[in-house]
Amino acid sequence: MNLRRFNLLLLVLGLVLGATLAVLLTRGSAALPGETEAEQRGQQYVEVSRAAAAQVQAFLAIDHEQVDEQAQTVLDGATGDFKQQYADELDSLKQSAEEQQSTAVASVLEVGISDIDATTAKVFVAANTEVTSKSTAGEARTVPWRIQLDMEKVDGRWLTSGLQFVG
């Protein structure tokens, strides 16, 4: 009788162990999107790329009749030294755009991320602008741009903390 109880106990323990193992194994395969490290990293790349593309478009776009609104878009996507430097140059930018009656429509061609972690990223953006102004005699001229952005995650948003033109 003892042997029979022992075998029954082993059988019950085996079933419990098997059920526990099955739950643990299926829980990993039934993870929600965004829960795996690869999915989180992929989402982070998408967020950084979108923020960088939007910031470059805002930064390069010019409409001499809407400089203030466009500048506010750039400032809303900026932080730190870059935000301060841009704010310091606004009067000059506005004056130049109005004097030249400048317009520029920006198109982002490519976005590449060279370094990224949880709160910072270095991003390269290739873009073109279609520029018209007094200096182009009203004719549209395509100007290519290659820009490096330093991005920081602040309060859940990717903002530009540095911007420089690269060759």
SERO-790354 format. One record per atom (N, C-alpha, C): x, y, z; residue number from 1. Coordinates in pm, 1 decimal. Layout:
N
(site (X Y Z) NUM)
...
***
This chain:
167
(site (81.3 -118.7 0.0) 1)
(site (0.0 0.0 0.0) 1)
(site (86.3 126.0 0.0) 1)
(site (197.6 124.2 73.7) 2)
(site (288.4 237.1 73.5) 2)
(site (346.4 263.8 -64.7) 2)
(site (379.6 158.0 -134.3) 3)
(site (435.7 171.5 -268.3) 3)
(site (332.3 231.3 -363.6) 3)
(site (207.2 191.8 -345.4) 4)
(site (100.5 244.3 -428.6) 4)
(site (79.4 394.9 -404.3) 4)
(site (81.4 437.6 -280.8) 5)
(site (69.4 579.5 -247.7) 5)
(site (189.1 658.4 -301.9) 5)
(site (304.9 601.4 -290.0) 6)
(site (425.9 666.8 -339.0) 6)
(site (417.3 687.7 -491.0) 6)
(site (372.9 585.0 -564.2) 7)
(site (358.0 596.5 -709.6) 7)
(site (251.3 699.9 -746.6) 7)
(site (142.4 702.4 -672.2) 8)
(site (37.0 801.0 -695.9) 8)
(site (88.7 943.6 -669.7) 8)
(site (165.8 960.1 -562.1) 9)
(site (225.2 1089.0 -531.0) 9)
(site (320.7 1132.8 -642.1) 9)
(site (402.1 1041.1 -692.8) 10)
(site (493.1 1072.2 -802.3) 10)
(site (415.2 1113.0 -928.1) 10)
(site (306.1 1043.0 -954.6) 11)
(site (223.9 1074.9 -1070.5) 11)
(site (164.5 1215.5 -1058.0) 11)
(site (110.7 1249.5 -940.4) 12)
(site (52.8 1381.8 -918.9) 12)
(site (160.1 1489.1 -931.2) 12)
(site (275.5 1468.1 -870.4) 13)
(site (384.8 1564.8 -880.3) 13)
(site (430.1 1582.2 -1025.8) 13)
(site (434.6 1473.5 -1099.3) 14)
(site (472.9 1479.6 -1240.7) 14)
(site (372.8 1561.2 -1321.5) 14)
(site (243.1 1542.1 -1294.4) 15)
(site (140.1 1618.1 -1364.3) 15)
(site (148.4 1766.8 -1330.5) 15)
(site (167.2 1797.7 -1203.8) 16)
(site (179.0 1937.2 -1162.4) 16)
(site (302.7 2001.1 -1226.3) 16)
(site (413.8 1931.4 -1224.5) 17)
(site (535.7 1982.4 -1285.1) 17)
(site (517.7 2001.3 -1436.0) 17)
(site (454.3 1904.8 -1501.8) 18)
(site (428.2 1915.4 -1645.4) 18)
(site (337.3 2032.5 -1678.6) 18)
(site (232.5 2053.9 -1599.3) 19)
(site (140.9 2166.2 -1623.4) 19)
(site (212.4 2299.2 -1602.1) 19)
(site (292.8 2306.4 -1497.9) 20)
(site (368.7 2429.5 -1471.2) 20)
(site (465.5 2459.1 -1585.7) 20)
(site (535.0 2358.4 -1632.9) 21)
(site (628.3 2374.5 -1743.9) 21)
(site (555.0 2419.0 -1870.3) 21)
(site (439.1 2361.7 -1897.5) 22)
(site (360.6 2399.2 -2015.4) 22)
(site (317.4 2545.1 -2007.7) 22)
(site (273.9 2589.4 -1890.1) 23)
(site (233.4 2728.6 -1873.5) 23)
(site (352.4 2821.4 -1896.5) 23)
(site (466.3 2789.8 -1840.0) 24)
(site (584.2 2874.2 -1856.6) 24)
(site (629.6 2880.2 -2001.9) 24)
(site (626.6 2769.7 -2072.4) 25)
(site (669.6 2767.3 -2211.9) 25)
(site (572.9 2841.6 -2303.4) 25)
(site (443.7 2828.1 -2281.1) 26)
(site (347.1 2895.9 -2368.5) 26)
(site (336.0 3043.6 -2337.1) 26)
(site (365.3 3084.3 -2216.1) 27)
(site (358.6 3225.8 -2180.3) 27)
(site (457.0 3306.9 -2264.6) 27)
(site (577.7 3257.2 -2289.1) 28)
(site (676.8 3327.1 -2370.6) 28)
(site (632.9 3341.3 -2514.2) 28)
(site (566.8 3242.2 -2571.0) 29)
(site (526.5 3250.8 -2711.1) 29)
(site (399.3 3332.0 -2729.4) 29)
(site (327.0 3356.1 -2622.1) 30)
(site (203.2 3432.9 -2632.1) 30)
(site (222.4 3576.6 -2584.4) 30)
(site (347.3 3624.2 -2586.6) 31)
(site (374.9 3759.9 -2539.7) 31)
(site (305.4 3862.0 -2628.5) 31)
(site (265.3 3971.3 -2569.2) 32)
(site (202.3 4079.7 -2643.9) 32)
(site (306.5 4151.2 -2727.5) 32)
(site (266.3 4209.1 -2839.8) 33)
(site (361.6 4285.7 -2920.8) 33)
(site (426.3 4396.2 -2838.3) 33)
(site (554.7 4413.4 -2858.9) 34)
(site (627.0 4516.1 -2786.0) 34)
(site (688.9 4466.5 -2656.6) 34)
(site (662.4 4342.1 -2620.3) 35)
(site (715.3 4291.9 -2494.7) 35)
(site (855.6 4234.8 -2507.8) 35)
(site (891.6 4182.5 -2624.6) 36)
(site (1025.3 4126.4 -2637.9) 36)
(site (1125.3 4239.7 -2657.2) 36)
(site (1249.5 4211.8 -2626.0) 37)
(site (1353.8 4313.8 -2639.6) 37)
(site (1367.5 4359.0 -2784.8) 37)
(site (1358.8 4265.9 -2877.9) 38)
(site (1369.7 4301.8 -3020.3) 38)
(site (1254.3 4391.8 -3063.7) 38)
(site (1133.5 4363.3 -3016.3) 39)
(site (1018.4 4446.6 -3051.5) 39)
(site (1030.5 4585.1 -2989.4) 39)
(site (1078.3 4591.4 -2867.2) 40)
(site (1097.6 4720.6 -2802.3) 40)
(site (1203.6 4801.6 -2875.5) 40)
(site (1312.9 4736.9 -2915.3) 41)
(site (1419.6 4805.8 -2988.9) 41)
(site (1367.3 4854.1 -3123.7) 41)
(site (1289.8 4771.5 -3191.7) 42)
(site (1231.3 4811.3 -3320.2) 42)
(site (1140.1 4931.4 -3305.1) 42)
(site (1058.0 4933.7 -3202.1) 43)
(site (968.6 5047.0 -3176.4) 43)
(site (1049.4 5172.7 -3145.5) 43)
(site (1157.7 5156.8 -3072.1) 44)
(site (1244.1 5269.6 -3039.4) 44)
(site (1304.6 5328.1 -3167.7) 44)
(site (1348.9 5242.7 -3260.6) 45)
(site (1404.2 5290.2 -3387.8) 45)
(site (1298.3 5367.5 -3467.1) 45)
(site (1175.5 5317.0 -3467.5) 46)
(site (1067.6 5385.5 -3539.0) 46)
(site (1042.9 5522.9 -3478.2) 46)
(site (1035.0 5530.9 -3346.5) 47)
(site (1009.0 5658.3 -3278.7) 47)
(site (1120.2 5759.7 -3304.8) 47)
(site (1245.2 5715.9 -3295.4) 48)
(site (1358.2 5806.1 -3318.3) 48)
(site (1359.5 5851.8 -3464.0) 48)
(site (1338.0 5760.0 -3556.6) 49)
(site (1338.8 5796.0 -3699.3) 49)
(site (1228.9 5896.4 -3731.8) 49)
(site (1110.2 5874.3 -3679.5) 50)
(site (999.4 5967.5 -3704.3) 50)
(site (1028.5 6105.8 -3646.5) 50)
(site (1080.4 6108.7 -3524.5) 51)
(site (1110.3 6237.0 -3461.0) 51)
(site (1219.5 6311.5 -3537.4) 51)
(site (1322.3 6240.0 -3579.8) 52)
(site (1431.9 6303.7 -3653.9) 52)
(site (1382.9 6356.8 -3788.5) 52)
(site (1303.4 6277.5 -3859.4) 53)
(site (1251.2 6321.9 -3989.6) 53)
(site (1162.7 6445.2 -3972.9) 53)
(site (1076.5 6444.6 -3872.7) 54)
(site (988.4 6559.4 -3849.1) 54)
(site (1069.3 6684.0 -3812.9) 54)
(site (1173.1 6666.5 -3733.6) 55)
(site (1253.5 6781.6 -3692.6) 55)
(site (1330.7 6838.6 -3811.4) 55)
(site (1385.6 6753.5 -3896.9) 56)
(site (1458.4 6802.8 -4013.8) 56)
(site (1363.1 6875.0 -4108.2) 56)
(site (1244.7 6819.7 -4129.1) 57)
(site (1147.1 6887.3 -4214.9) 57)
(site (1111.0 7024.5 -4157.8) 57)
(site (1088.7 7031.3 -4029.0) 58)
(site (1055.1 7158.9 -3966.1) 58)
(site (1172.2 7257.0 -3974.1) 58)
(site (1292.2 7207.4 -3953.0) 59)
(site (1410.6 7291.9 -3952.0) 59)
(site (1440.9 7349.2 -4090.7) 59)
(site (1425.0 7267.4 -4194.1) 60)
(site (1459.1 7310.8 -4329.8) 60)
(site (1347.4 7387.0 -4400.9) 60)
(site (1224.8 7367.9 -4359.1) 61)
(site (1112.0 7434.2 -4425.2) 61)
(site (1113.7 7583.4 -4394.2) 61)
(site (1085.2 7661.5 -4496.8) 62)
(site (1079.7 7807.6 -4479.3) 62)
(site (960.0 7859.5 -4557.6) 62)
(site (885.7 7944.9 -4494.3) 63)
(site (782.5 8021.7 -4563.2) 63)
(site (790.8 8161.2 -4503.1) 63)
(site (836.0 8256.0 -4581.1) 64)
(site (860.1 8390.2 -4529.6) 64)
(site (736.0 8453.5 -4467.1) 64)
(site (618.7 8396.4 -4494.6) 65)
(site (496.0 8449.4 -4434.9) 65)
(site (455.9 8376.1 -4306.8) 65)
(site (525.2 8267.2 -4275.3) 66)
(site (488.8 8187.8 -4156.8) 66)
(site (611.0 8148.2 -4073.9) 66)
(site (709.6 8231.9 -4067.8) 67)
(site (833.7 8198.5 -3998.2) 67)
(site (808.7 8168.9 -3850.7) 67)
(site (725.5 8248.1 -3786.0) 68)
(site (702.0 8228.5 -3642.2) 68)
(site (641.4 8091.4 -3612.7) 68)
(site (541.2 8051.2 -3690.6) 69)
(site (477.3 7920.8 -3669.6) 69)
(site (575.6 7807.6 -3695.5) 69)
(site (653.6 7819.9 -3801.5) 70)
(site (751.5 7716.2 -3833.5) 70)
(site (859.4 7707.9 -3726.3) 70)
(site (902.9 7822.2 -3678.0) 71)
(site (1004.6 7824.0 -3573.2) 71)
(site (952.4 7757.9 -3446.0) 71)
(site (826.6 7778.7 -3414.9) 72)
(site (769.4 7717.0 -3294.8) 72)
(site (768.9 7564.5 -3306.9) 72)
(site (745.9 7513.7 -3426.9) 73)
(site (750.3 7368.6 -3448.9) 73)
(site (890.2 7315.2 -3420.4) 73)
(site (992.3 7386.1 -3465.9) 74)
(site (1130.6 7344.8 -3439.4) 74)
(site (1156.8 7349.2 -3289.2) 74)
(site (1119.0 7457.3 -3225.0) 75)
(site (1142.2 7470.5 -3080.7) 75)
(site (1069.5 7363.2 -3001.0) 75)
(site (949.5 7325.3 -3044.0) 76)
(site (873.9 7220.8 -2974.5) 76)
(site (942.8 7085.1 -2981.9) 76)
(site (1024.4 7064.8 -3083.9) 77)
(site (1095.7 6937.8 -3099.4) 77)
(site (1240.5 6944.5 -3056.4) 77)
(site (1278.0 7051.8 -2985.3) 78)
(site (1417.5 7073.1 -2947.6) 78)
(site (1433.7 7075.7 -2796.1) 78)
(site (1559.2 7059.6 -2754.1) 79)
(site (1592.0 7066.1 -2612.3) 79)
(site (1736.7 7113.0 -2596.7) 79)
(site (1770.3 7153.8 -2476.8) 80)
(site (1909.0 7184.3 -2442.2) 80)
(site (1970.2 7297.3 -2521.8) 80)
(site (2101.7 7282.7 -2550.1) 81)
(site (2177.6 7386.1 -2620.6) 81)
(site (2120.6 7416.5 -2758.6) 81)
(site (2077.1 7311.6 -2829.5) 82)
(site (2023.3 7335.0 -2963.3) 82)
(site (1900.7 7425.2 -2957.6) 82)
(site (1814.0 7400.9 -2863.6) 83)
(site (1693.4 7482.7 -2851.0) 83)
(site (1730.8 7629.2 -2825.3) 83)
(site (1827.7 7650.3 -2737.3) 84)
(site (1869.7 7786.6 -2704.7) 84)
(site (1936.7 7854.1 -2824.7) 84)
(site (2023.5 7781.8 -2893.9) 85)
(site (2091.3 7838.6 -3011.1) 85)
(site (1991.3 7875.6 -3119.4) 85)
(site (1894.5 7789.1 -3143.2) 86)
(site (1794.1 7816.8 -3245.2) 86)
(site (1711.4 7939.6 -3206.1) 86)
(site (1671.1 7944.9 -3081.7) 87)
(site (1592.0 8059.8 -3033.4) 87)
(site (1671.6 8190.0 -3048.1) 87)
(site (1801.5 8183.4 -3021.5) 88)
(site (1886.3 8302.2 -3032.8) 88)
(site (1897.7 8351.8 -3177.5) 88)
(site (1882.4 8264.5 -3276.0) 89)
(site (1898.5 8300.7 -3417.2) 89)
(site (1766.0 8333.2 -3487.0) 89)
(site (1656.0 8325.7 -3415.8) 90)
(site (1524.7 8343.7 -3479.4) 90)
(site (1505.8 8479.5 -3546.3) 90)
(site (1547.0 8585.2 -3482.2) 91)
(site (1528.3 8717.9 -3542.6) 91)
(site (1602.2 8728.2 -3675.5) 91)
(site (1724.5 8680.0 -3677.7) 92)
(site (1804.0 8684.2 -3800.1) 92)
(site (1741.3 8597.4 -3908.9) 92)
(site (1695.3 8479.2 -3872.0) 93)
(site (1629.7 8388.2 -3966.4) 93)
(site (1504.5 8452.6 -4025.5) 93)
(site (1425.0 8510.7 -3939.1) 94)
(site (1300.4 8573.7 -3983.3) 94)
(site (1328.6 8690.4 -4077.5) 94)
(site (1423.4 8773.9 -4041.2) 95)
(site (1457.8 8889.5 -4123.8) 95)
(site (1507.3 8845.1 -4261.3) 95)
(site (1594.2 8748.3 -4263.7) 96)
(site (1648.0 8698.9 -4390.8) 96)
(site (1539.0 8637.8 -4478.0) 96)
(site (1452.6 8556.7 -4418.9) 97)
(site (1344.5 8492.1 -4494.6) 97)
(site (1250.1 8596.5 -4553.4) 97)
(site (1217.8 8698.6 -4475.5) 98)
(site (1126.2 8802.4 -4523.1) 98)
(site (1191.1 8889.1 -4630.8) 98)
(site (1317.0 8926.8 -4611.3) 99)
(site (1387.0 9009.3 -4710.2) 99)
(site (1400.1 8937.5 -4844.5) 99)
(site (1431.7 8808.2 -4839.7) 100)
(site (1452.5 8730.6 -4961.9) 100)
(site (1323.4 8669.3 -5016.1) 100)
(site (1214.2 8685.3 -4941.9) 101)
(site (1087.0 8621.6 -4976.8) 101)
(site (1109.0 8472.3 -5004.0) 101)
(site (1176.6 8409.7 -4910.1) 102)
(site (1217.5 8270.0 -4923.8) 102)
(site (1105.6 8172.9 -4889.9) 102)
(site (1102.1 8067.8 -4968.7) 103)
(site (1020.4 7950.7 -4935.5) 103)
(site (1105.7 7827.9 -4962.9) 103)
(site (1089.4 7728.6 -4879.7) 104)
(site (1160.4 7601.9 -4898.8) 104)
(site (1070.6 7490.7 -4849.3) 104)
(site (1052.0 7391.7 -4934.0) 105)
(site (975.5 7273.4 -4897.5) 105)
(site (1075.7 7159.6 -4881.0) 105)
(site (1075.4 7097.9 -4764.0) 106)
(site (1172.9 6993.8 -4732.5) 106)
(site (1115.5 6854.6 -4755.4) 106)
(site (1200.1 6767.0 -4807.9) 107)
(site (1165.6 6626.0 -4826.6) 107)
(site (1275.1 6540.6 -4764.5) 107)
(site (1237.5 6454.6 -4672.8) 108)
(site (1334.1 6363.0 -4612.9) 108)
(site (1348.9 6242.7 -4705.1) 108)
(site (1473.0 6212.1 -4739.9) 109)
(site (1500.9 6100.5 -4830.0) 109)
(site (1534.9 5972.9 -4754.0) 109)
(site (1621.1 5984.8 -4655.4) 110)
(site (1666.5 5869.1 -4577.5) 110)
(site (1694.4 5910.5 -4434.1) 110)
(site (1674.5 5816.0 -4342.4) 111)
(site (1709.2 5835.5 -4201.8) 111)
(site (1789.5 5713.7 -4158.5) 111)
(site (1903.7 5738.9 -4096.8) 112)
(site (1986.7 5629.5 -4045.6) 112)
(site (2028.1 5657.6 -3902.8) 112)
(site (2023.2 5555.2 -3820.6) 113)
(site (2060.2 5568.9 -3679.6) 113)
(site (2195.6 5501.6 -3661.1) 113)
(site (2293.9 5579.9 -3610.7) 114)
(site (2426.2 5520.3 -3592.3) 114)
(site (2448.8 5470.7 -3450.2) 114)
(site (2397.5 5541.7 -3351.7) 115)
(site (2410.0 5500.6 -3211.1) 115)
(site (2276.5 5524.7 -3143.3) 115)
(site (2241.3 5431.0 -3054.6) 116)
(site (2114.7 5448.8 -2982.4) 116)
(site (2119.8 5372.2 -2851.3) 116)
(site (2063.8 5431.7 -2748.4) 117)
(site (2040.5 5361.2 -2622.4) 117)
(site (1904.3 5405.2 -2570.4) 117)
(site (1876.4 5384.2 -2446.2) 118)
(site (1742.1 5411.9 -2394.1) 118)
(site (1705.3 5559.8 -2396.6) 118)
(site (1803.8 5650.3 -2390.0) 119)
(site (1771.1 5792.5 -2379.5) 119)
(site (1843.2 5882.7 -2479.7) 119)
(site (1934.5 5829.5 -2558.3) 120)
(site (2005.6 5911.9 -2656.1) 120)
(site (2019.9 5837.4 -2788.3) 120)
(site (2032.4 5916.1 -2895.0) 121)
(site (2054.2 5857.9 -3027.1) 121)
(site (2128.5 5958.0 -3114.3) 121)
(site (2210.1 5904.7 -3203.7) 122)
(site (2276.3 5985.3 -3306.5) 122)
(site (2215.8 5941.7 -3438.7) 122)
(site (2157.5 6038.5 -3510.6) 123)
(site (2080.0 6008.3 -3630.8) 123)
(site (2133.5 6090.8 -3748.2) 123)
(site (2140.7 6028.0 -3865.0) 124)
(site (2180.3 6097.8 -3986.7) 124)
(site (2060.1 6102.7 -4080.1) 124)
(site (2036.9 6222.0 -4137.2) 125)
(site (1921.4 6240.2 -4224.3) 125)
(site (1968.5 6301.5 -4356.0) 125)
(site (1923.9 6241.5 -4466.0) 126)
(site (1945.0 6299.1 -4598.8) 126)
(site (1812.8 6361.1 -4641.0) 126)
(site (1818.3 6486.5 -4684.0) 127)
(site (1696.9 6557.6 -4722.4) 127)
(site (1727.4 6651.4 -4838.3) 127)
(site (1624.5 6690.2 -4908.2) 128)
(site (1632.5 6792.1 -5012.3) 128)
(site (1534.1 6902.0 -4979.4) 128)
(site (1565.5 7022.9 -5024.4) 129)
(site (1468.3 7130.6 -5019.1) 129)
(site (1451.6 7187.3 -5159.1) 129)
(site (1328.9 7224.3 -5189.0) 130)
(site (1298.1 7297.6 -5312.0) 130)
(site (1284.2 7443.0 -5269.2) 130)
(site (1382.7 7524.6 -5306.7) 131)
(site (1393.2 7662.1 -5258.1) 131)
(site (1357.4 7759.9 -5369.2) 131)
(site (1277.7 7859.1 -5332.8) 132)
(site (1254.4 7974.4 -5419.9) 132)
(site (1273.5 8099.9 -5336.0) 132)
(site (1331.5 8201.2 -5398.5) 133)
(site (1354.2 8328.3 -5330.0) 133)
(site (1392.0 8433.6 -5433.3) 133)
(site (1416.1 8552.4 -5385.3) 134)
(site (1463.2 8657.1 -5475.1) 134)
(site (1594.1 8616.0 -5542.0) 134)
(site (1681.1 8550.3 -5466.1) 135)
(site (1811.8 8512.8 -5520.8) 135)
(site (1802.4 8403.2 -5627.4) 135)
(site (1690.8 8330.6 -5632.4) 136)
(site (1672.3 8231.3 -5739.3) 136)
(site (1579.3 8285.2 -5847.0) 136)
(site (1547.5 8413.8 -5838.8) 137)
(site (1457.5 8480.3 -5934.5) 137)
(site (1323.1 8409.0 -5943.1) 137)
(site (1279.0 8355.0 -5829.7) 138)
(site (1149.5 8288.1 -5825.3) 138)
(site (1149.6 8146.8 -5881.6) 138)
(site (1261.4 8100.9 -5932.8) 139)
(site (1272.4 7964.9 -5987.2) 139)
(site (1305.1 7868.4 -5872.9) 139)
(site (1243.3 7752.4 -5876.0) 140)
(site (1271.1 7651.3 -5773.6) 140)
(site (1409.6 7590.8 -5797.4) 140)
(site (1482.4 7575.7 -5689.6) 141)
(site (1615.4 7515.7 -5696.6) 141)
(site (1624.1 7406.8 -5589.2) 141)
(site (1671.1 7289.2 -5625.6) 142)
(site (1684.9 7178.9 -5530.2) 142)
(site (1818.4 7191.9 -5457.3) 142)
(site (1811.1 7186.2 -5325.7) 143)
(site (1931.2 7192.9 -5243.3) 143)
(site (1936.5 7065.8 -5158.0) 143)
(site (2043.9 6985.8 -5171.7) 144)
(site (2056.3 6864.8 -5090.3) 144)
(site (2117.7 6896.4 -4952.9) 144)
(site (2074.8 6823.7 -4851.6) 145)
(site (2124.3 6841.3 -4715.3) 145)
(site (2157.5 6706.2 -4654.3) 145)
(site (2264.9 6702.7 -4578.9) 146)
(site (2301.2 6586.4 -4497.2) 146)
(site (2319.8 6640.1 -4355.9) 146)
(site (2241.0 6587.7 -4264.0) 147)
(site (2234.9 6645.1 -4129.5) 147)
(site (2252.8 6535.8 -4024.5) 147)
(site (2330.0 6568.2 -3922.6) 148)
(site (2344.9 6479.7 -3806.5) 148)
(site (2266.8 6539.7 -3691.1) 148)
(site (2180.1 6459.4 -3630.3) 149)
(site (2102.1 6503.2 -3514.9) 149)
(site (2144.5 6423.3 -3391.9) 149)
(site (2160.4 6492.5 -3282.0) 150)
(site (2173.5 6426.4 -3152.7) 150)
(site (2035.4 6434.5 -3089.6) 150)
(site (1981.0 6319.2 -3053.7) 151)
(site (1845.4 6312.4 -2999.9) 151)
(site (1851.5 6267.1 -2853.8) 151)
(site (1758.7 6321.4 -2775.0) 152)
(site (1744.9 6282.8 -2634.4) 152)
(site (1598.7 6252.7 -2606.0) 152)
(site (1575.0 6150.1 -2527.8) 153)
(site (1438.8 6118.5 -2486.7) 153)
(site (1408.0 6196.5 -2359.1) 153)
(site (1310.3 6286.5 -2370.3) 154)
(site (1271.1 6373.3 -2258.7) 154)
(site (1121.3 6358.2 -2238.9) 154)
(site (1081.3 6315.4 -2120.4) 155)
(site (939.4 6296.6 -2088.7) 155)
(site (868.3 6212.0 -2194.5) 155)
(site (934.1 6106.4 -2240.1) 156)
(site (873.1 6013.3 -2335.2) 156)
(site (878.7 6056.3 -2480.8) 156)
(site (939.2 6172.9 -2509.6) 157)
(site (949.0 6223.1 -2647.7) 157)
(site (1095.0 6233.2 -2688.6) 157)
(site (1122.4 6201.6 -2815.3) 158)
(site (1256.3 6219.0 -2870.3) 158)
(site (1269.5 6360.8 -2922.2) 158)
(site (1362.8 6436.6 -2863.7) 159)
(site (1385.5 6576.3 -2899.3) 159)
(site (1528.4 6595.6 -2950.6) 159)
(site (1547.0 6698.0 -3031.4) 160)
(site (1678.8 6728.0 -3086.4) 160)
(site (1759.4 6810.9 -2987.2) 160)
(site (1876.6 6760.1 -2950.4) 161)
(site (1964.7 6832.8 -2859.4) 161)
(site (2086.6 6888.2 -2932.8) 161)
(site (2107.6 6844.6 -3054.3) 162)
(site (2218.7 6894.9 -3134.7) 162)
(site (2189.6 6871.2 -3282.1) 162)
(site (2235.5 6963.1 -3367.5) 163)
(site (2214.7 6951.5 -3510.8) 163)
(site (2336.9 7009.8 -3579.9) 163)
(site (2391.5 6932.9 -3672.6) 164)
(site (2502.6 6985.2 -3752.4) 164)
(site (2495.4 6932.0 -3894.3) 164)
(site (2541.3 7013.1 -3984.4) 165)
(site (2543.9 6973.8 -4125.6) 165)
(site (2671.1 6893.7 -4149.0) 165)
(site (2658.4 6785.4 -4224.4) 166)
(site (2773.4 6698.8 -4254.9) 166)
(site (2787.7 6687.7 -4406.1) 166)
(site (2909.4 6654.0 -4449.1) 167)
(site (2939.4 6645.0 -4592.4) 167)
(site (2881.2 6527.2 -4653.5) 167)
***
